[in-house]
Amino acid sequence: MRYSLRLLGLLLSAAVGLSGCSSGGDSADANVRLLNVSTGYPALDLYVTEEDADTDALRSSNVVFGALGDYATVASGTYDIKFKRTGLSSTLRTAGEVQLADDSHVTYVAFGPVGPRFDVTAILEDVEEPEDNGRSKIALVNVAQAGGVDVFLTEPDVPLEDDSPMFPSGSGAMITEESGTYRLRVTGPNNISDLRLDVPSITLEENQVATLILTETTGGVLVDAILLPQQGAPITYKNTKARVRGAVGLLPGATATLTVGGVRLLNNRGVGVIDNYVDVEAGEVAVTLGVSGVPVSVPNQTLVAGNDYTMLLWNDASGVRVTLIADDNHQPTATDDMKIRLLNGFSTQSDPHHFSLAYAPVSEGTPVGQASSYAVDDGGADQRLDVQNTTTAATVATAAQPDVDLDAGSVYTLFLIADNNGNGITIVRKDR
């Protein structure tokens, strides 16, 4: 059900043919509306332009993020449908030569960040209701940009290993199911331990036709969901979790045990470890930390639902320190690019550091205990990464033995730590 704008005209033309309606004369009206789930554009407008017309006609204005605009009524016919940022004249996307049938209803879902990954998909809302009572029809639209996912609708207490996904790998063809209340769970593809969303209760009404829309979160991997009944109002299901991982940048020889919000992140792990992300209930959470068996007092931390975080453990002259760092695991905008940042856990040096890719500087002055901004560059094999002391300009570590491969479309962390002799070494971690 996820369509590129290049296909929208063809799909909507097919809908006209199936309805048996013409596009001229005294035909009835068509209805279009806009759902804005784009993280890149806080408010959007929808315009329609008749064939051979010189001007765009505004039909839905200032549809803010997370909102669904009202239906706009237009005479059935052929149009270019344009999507613009509210208050600006430039067009973000155009669906060309779309044929809108008599009495038809279409919801356009705008999604994605600023730039080429912004897109729009169409939901056709004139599907016949189920023939049998006690049944519902449901389709899936995955605009989360979190990669392929498996979608389960089960009884509340059914273990995922005892069931099969209703929509495997994000496939979205409309299916007919028994009406009722289900538990919605979204996981990574073929990986039930990689839980992206868990909604305890979602109801499919009798004789309902609905679309389940998966939308992106701030961190880029967890997802939210919207249930959109045909020609109805959306029901939003927000994620209540954040993903958190521990990273050990302490002095050489130290080990760490870390629990956040009652969830164990690290268990007696040594310097250089960046453990896997785990789901933690968002909000203000307690942190329990032990370093080499000695308890360390850490203030409560605040986790925002949908975010990814790295909790970095490091040292300065005052002792053990903890920094909660927000991670952006969205894929880069251009498909040929990759993203990389420096995570500075070099606790034996107090100077900031910067790093270069293929001898070109990409990040400067990252203090110990912090992460740099993400640098975006071409992906490719045999890349060389160097880290320099910002104060002395001396190279303290090189990731080039052998040169590292940085895959296009991926997200990386270059973790700088001290070895057992106090010298700098780096670890390249693929985050996505």
C-alpha positions in Angstrom: 0.0 0.0 0.0 3.0 2.4 0.0 3.1 4.1 -3.3 5.6 6.5 -4.9 4.0 9.6 -6.4 5.2 8.3 -9.8 2.6 5.6 -9.4 -0.3 7.6 -7.9 -1.7 8.7 -11.2 -1.8 5.1 -12.5 -3.4 3.8 -9.3 -6.1 6.5 -9.1 -6.8 6.0 -12.8 -7.4 2.4 -12.2 -9.8 3.3 -9.4 -11.8 5.4 -11.8 -12.0 2.5 -14.3 -13.2 0.2 -11.6 -15.9 2.6 -10.5 -17.2 3.0 -14.0 -17.4 6.7 -13.6 -16.5 9.3 -16.2 -14.5 12.4 -15.5 -16.6 15.1 -17.2 -20.1 16.4 -17.8 -22.5 16.5 -14.8 -20.5 14.0 -12.8 -20.5 14.1 -9.0 -17.7 15.5 -6.8 -14.6 13.8 -5.5 -13.1 14.2 -2.0 -9.5 14.6 -1.0 -7.8 15.2 2.3 -4.3 15.3 3.8 -2.7 13.5 6.8 0.6 15.0 7.8 3.0 12.6 9.5 6.2 14.2 8.0 8.9 14.8 10.6 10.4 17.3 8.2 7.5 19.7 7.7 5.5 21.0 10.6 2.6 22.2 8.4 1.6 21.4 4.9 -0.9 22.5 2.2 -2.6 20.5 -0.5 -3.3 22.1 -3.9 -5.1 20.9 -7.0 -4.5 22.1 -10.6 -6.9 21.2 -13.4 -5.6 20.1 -16.7 -4.2 23.1 -18.7 -4.8 25.4 -15.7 -2.2 28.1 -15.0 -2.7 28.4 -11.2 -2.8 26.0 -8.2 -6.0 26.0 -6.1 -5.5 25.6 -2.4 -7.8 22.9 -1.1 -6.4 22.0 2.4 -4.2 24.4 4.4 -2.0 24.4 7.5 -2.3 20.7 8.2 0.1 20.4 11.1 2.2 17.4 12.1 0.1 14.5 13.3 -3.2 16.1 12.1 -5.7 15.0 9.4 -7.3 17.8 7.3 -10.9 17.9 6.4 -12.1 16.6 3.1 -11.9 19.1 0.2 -14.5 18.6 -2.5 -13.5 19.0 -6.1 -15.4 18.2 -9.3 -14.4 14.7 -10.5 -11.8 15.0 -13.2 -8.1 15.0 -13.9 -5.7 17.0 -11.7 -2.2 17.6 -10.7 -2.1 17.4 -6.9 0.6 19.3 -5.2 2.0 19.4 -1.7 3.7 22.5 -0.3 5.0 23.8 2.9 2.5 26.1 4.5 3.2 29.7 3.6 5.6 28.9 0.8 5.0 28.7 -3.0 7.6 26.0 -3.9 6.2 22.5 -4.5 7.6 19.6 -2.5 5.9 16.8 -4.4 3.5 16.5 -7.3 1.1 13.7 -8.2 0.6 14.3 -11.9 -2.5 13.6 -14.0 -4.5 12.0 -11.2 -8.1 11.1 -12.2 -10.5 11.5 -9.3 -13.7 9.5 -9.8 -17.3 10.4 -9.0 -18.1 10.2 -5.3 -14.5 9.0 -4.5 -12.5 9.6 -1.3 -8.8 9.7 -1.1 -6.5 10.4 1.8 -2.9 11.5 1.0 -0.4 10.6 3.7 2.7 13.0 3.7 5.7 11.5 5.4 9.5 11.6 5.8 12.1 14.2 6.6 13.2 17.3 4.7 14.6 16.5 1.2 14.5 13.6 -1.1 13.1 11.2 1.5 9.9 13.3 1.8 7.1 11.5 0.0 3.3 11.1 -0.2 1.2 8.0 -0.6 -2.5 7.6 -1.4 -5.1 5.6 0.5 -8.2 4.9 -1.6 -11.2 5.0 0.7 -14.1 3.5 -1.2 -13.4 -0.2 -0.5 -16.5 -2.4 -0.1 -17.3 -3.5 3.5 -16.9 -7.2 4.4 -19.7 -9.3 3.2 -20.0 -11.2 6.4 -21.0 -9.7 9.8 -18.4 -10.0 12.5 -15.6 -9.3 10.0 -13.3 -6.3 9.3 -11.0 -5.4 6.4 -7.5 -4.0 7.2 -4.5 -2.9 5.2 -1.0 -1.7 6.2 0.8 1.4 5.1 4.4 1.5 6.4 5.8 5.1 6.1 8.0 4.8 9.2 11.3 4.5 7.3 12.4 2.1 10.0 13.1 -0.6 7.5 11.2 -3.8 6.9 9.0 -4.9 9.9 6.7 -7.7 10.9 3.2 -6.7 12.2 1.3 -9.0 14.6 -2.3 -8.7 15.7 -2.9 -11.3 18.4 -4.8 -12.1 21.5 -3.2 -10.2 24.4 -1.3 -13.0 26.0 -0.2 -14.9 22.9 3.7 -15.2 22.7 5.0 -14.1 19.4 6.8 -17.3 18.8 3.5 -19.1 18.8 2.0 -16.9 16.1 2.8 -15.6 12.6 2.8 -11.9 11.5 -0.4 -10.7 9.9 1.8 -8.5 7.7 5.2 -10.0 7.3 8.0 -7.8 6.2 5.7 -4.8 6.0 3.6 -6.2 3.2 0.3 -4.3 3.1 -2.3 -6.0 1.0 -5.8 -5.7 2.4 -7.0 -8.7 4.4 -10.2 -9.7 6.1 -10.1 -10.6 9.7 -12.6 -11.3 12.6 -13.7 -8.1 14.3 -12.6 -7.6 17.8 -9.9 -6.3 20.1 -6.3 -7.3 19.4 -2.8 -6.6 20.8 -0.6 -4.9 18.2 3.1 -5.7 18.1 5.6 -4.6 15.5 9.0 -6.3 15.3 12.1 -6.2 13.2 11.9 -8.6 10.2 12.1 -12.2 11.4 13.2 -11.1 14.8 10.6 -11.1 17.5 13.0 -9.9 20.1 13.4 -6.6 18.2 10.2 -5.0 19.5 9.4 -1.7 17.8 5.9 -1.1 19.1 3.6 -2.8 21.6 0.0 -1.6 21.8 -2.1 -3.6 24.4 -5.4 -3.0 22.8 -6.6 -2.0 19.3 -10.1 -2.6 18.1 -11.3 -3.6 14.6 -15.0 -2.7 14.5 -17.5 -4.9 12.8 -17.9 -4.3 9.1 -15.1 -1.8 9.3 -12.6 -1.0 6.5 -9.4 0.5 8.0 -5.8 1.2 7.2 -3.0 0.7 9.8 -0.3 3.3 9.2 3.1 2.9 10.8 4.9 6.2 11.3 8.4 7.2 12.4 9.7 8.3 15.7 12.5 10.7 16.7 15.1 8.0 17.1 14.3 6.4 13.7 13.8 2.8 14.7 10.8 2.6 17.0 7.5 3.3 15.3 4.1 4.8 16.2 0.8 3.7 14.6 -2.4 5.3 13.3 -5.6 3.3 12.7 -7.5 5.2 10.0 -11.0 3.9 9.4 -12.2 4.4 5.9 -13.6 8.0 5.5 -13.3 8.3 9.3 -11.1 9.9 12.0 -7.7 8.6 12.9 -6.8 6.8 16.2 -3.2 7.4 17.2 -1.1 4.9 19.2 2.1 6.5 20.4 5.1 4.4 21.5 5.7 4.5 25.3 9.2 3.2 25.0 12.7 4.5 24.4 15.7 2.5 23.3 18.8 2.8 25.5 22.2 1.2 25.4 25.3 1.5 27.6 28.8 2.5 26.4 31.9 2.0 28.6 34.5 4.7 28.2 35.9 4.5 31.7 39.6 4.3 32.7 41.4 1.1 31.5 40.7 -2.0 33.6 37.3 -0.8 34.9 34.1 -2.8 34.5 30.5 -1.5 34.7 27.1 -2.9 35.6 24.3 -0.5 34.6 20.5 -0.6 35.1 18.1 2.0 33.7 14.4 2.1 34.6 14.7 -1.4 36.0 16.2 -2.8 32.8 19.8 -4.1 32.8 21.9 -2.5 30.1 25.4 -3.6 31.1 26.5 -6.6 33.2 30.1 -6.4 34.4 31.2 -5.1 31.0 34.7 -3.7 30.2 36.0 -0.6 28.5 35.2 -0.3 24.8 31.8 -2.1 25.0 28.8 -0.5 23.3 26.0 -2.9 24.2 22.8 -3.5 22.2 19.8 -1.2 22.5 17.1 -2.3 24.9 13.5 -1.0 25.3 12.9 1.1 28.5 9.6 2.7 29.5 10.0 6.4 28.8 9.7 9.1 31.4 11.8 9.9 34.5 13.8 6.7 35.2 16.2 5.6 38.0 19.8 4.7 37.1 21.8 2.2 39.1 25.5 2.0 38.4 28.4 0.0 39.8 31.9 0.4 38.6 34.3 -2.4 39.4 31.9 -3.4 42.2 31.6 0.1 43.8 28.2 1.8 43.7 28.1 5.1 41.9 25.3 7.6 42.6 23.6 8.8 39.4 20.7 11.2 39.2 17.4 10.1 37.6 17.3 10.6 33.8 14.5 11.6 31.5 13.8 9.4 28.4 11.5 10.7 25.7 9.3 8.1 24.0 10.4 7.1 20.6 14.0 8.3 21.1 17.2 6.3 20.9 19.9 7.0 23.5 23.5 6.0 24.4 24.4 6.3 28.1 28.2 6.9 28.1 30.2 6.1 31.2 33.5 8.0 31.4 36.0 9.5 33.9 37.3 13.0 34.6 39.4 14.3 37.5 36.3 14.2 39.8 35.6 10.5 39.1 33.0 8.5 37.2 30.7 10.5 35.0 27.5 9.6 33.1 26.2 11.3 29.9 22.9 10.5 28.3 23.2 11.2 24.5 20.4 11.3 22.1 21.0 9.2 19.0 19.6 9.8 15.5 19.4 6.5 13.8 17.4 7.7 10.7 19.1 6.7 7.5 20.8 9.5 5.6 18.7 11.4 3.1 20.6 10.3 0.0 20.7 6.6 -0.5 24.4 6.6 -1.5 25.4 8.3 1.8 26.2 7.0 5.2 26.2 8.8 8.6 29.0 8.7 11.2 29.8 10.5 14.4 32.6 10.4 17.1 31.7 9.2 20.6 34.5 10.5 22.9 35.2 8.1 25.8 38.9 8.8 25.9 39.1 9.2 29.7 42.9 9.4 30.0 42.9 12.7 28.1 40.9 15.8 28.9 41.4 17.6 25.6 38.6 17.6 23.0 39.1 15.6 19.8 38.1 15.7 16.2 38.1 13.1 13.4 38.6 13.0 9.7 37.4 10.7 7.0 39.8 9.9 4.1 42.1 12.7 5.5 39.3 15.3 5.3 38.1 16.8 8.6 34.4 16.1 9.3 34.0 16.9 13.0 35.9 19.1 15.4 36.3 19.7 19.1 34.2 16.9 20.6 34.9 17.0 24.4 35.4 13.8 26.4 32.0 12.4 27.5 30.2 13.8 24.5 29.3 12.8 20.9 29.9 14.9 17.8 27.2 15.8 15.3 26.6 13.2 12.6 28.7 13.7 9.5 27.2 12.6 6.2 29.5 11.3 3.4 29.6 8.8 0.6 29.6 5.2 1.7 32.2 2.8 0.4 34.9 0.2 1.1 38.4 0.8 2.5 37.7 4.1 4.4 40.3 5.6 6.6 39.2 7.3 9.9 41.7 9.3 12.0 41.1 11.0 15.4 43.2 14.0 16.4 43.8 15.9 19.6 42.2 19.3 18.9 44.7 21.1 21.1 48.0 19.5 19.8 46.8 18.3 16.4 48.5 15.0 17.1 46.8 11.9 15.7 45.8 9.7 18.6 44.0 6.8 16.8 43.4 5.5 13.3 40.8 3.0 12.1 42.7 1.8 9.1 44.1 -1.6 9.9 42.6 -2.8 7.7 40.6 0.2 6.3 36.9 0.0 7.3 33.9 -0.5 5.1 31.1 2.1 5.6 27.9 0.9 3.9 25.7 3.3 2.1 22.4 3.9 3.9 23.9 3.0 7.3 24.6 4.8 10.5 27.9 4.5 12.5 29.5 5.5 15.7 33.3 5.8 16.0 34.0 5.1 19.7 37.3 6.6 21.0 38.6 5.0 24.2 41.9 4.4 26.1 43.7 1.1 25.9 45.4 -0.6 28.8 48.4 1.8 28.3 46.3 4.9 28.2 46.7 5.4 24.5 43.8 6.1 22.2 42.1 3.4 20.2 38.9 3.4 18.1 36.0 1.0 17.6 33.7 1.3 14.7 30.1 0.4 15.6 27.3 0.0 13.0 24.2 1.4 14.7 21.9 0.7 11.8 
